Amino acid sequence: MKTAASGNSGKDTYPFKIVKKDEGLRLNVMGDHQTIKLTGEDTDGKFTLVEQNNLPGTQIPMHFHENEAEIFKVESGEVIFSLPKKTFTLRAGEMIYLPPLTPHGFHVSGDSPARVSLSIYPSGIEGMFRELSALPEGPPDFARITEICGNYGVRFIM
């Protein structure tokens, strides 16, 4: 990891990483097209930053995270977030904060693709994303998906 020196001390004071527009780890996680821009390795475990680029109709079912808070910021397009008793349609420039244990799901609506910046606190869930993206193509194996997600404290609500 690169570091920057501060003042005249010559000591490394903070880690930094520059991520160019087309850089990052690209994954397809159950139809959610993600580019992981920053991992826990980059942020000393503090957070993970993901860019999602999805077509209309892309959806992730209702679930919750035991450990992570999430902030979804819609950069372009339109995304509907569903919570147990309320639904919110977010457009470019709008965001939603979801603390741990908040049941939620989302789907991309409208006629154009959606680009979303997703910040996850603390980091670690990127391991789950990697495991899910490595599953074989074809009909989803929900038992295996549930097992992988459960290992990371993510539970689906059926």
Sequence and secondary structure as in RCSB ss.txt:
>XXXX:A:sequence
MKTAASGNSGKDTYPFKIVKKDEGLRLNVMGDHQTIKLTGEDTDGKFTLVEQNNLPGTQIPMHFHENEAEIFKVE
SGEVIFSLPKKTFTLRAGEMIYLPPLTPHGFHVSGDSPARVSLSIYPSGIEGMFRELSALPEGPPDFARITEICG
NYGVRFIM
>XXXX:A:secstr
 EEEE TTT  EEEEE    TT SEEEEETTEEEEEEE HHHHTTS EEEEEEE TT EEEEEEESS EEEEEEE
ESEEEEEETTEEEEEETT EEEE TT  EEEEEESSS EEEEEEEESS THHHHHHHHTS SSS  HHHHHHHHH
HTTEEE  
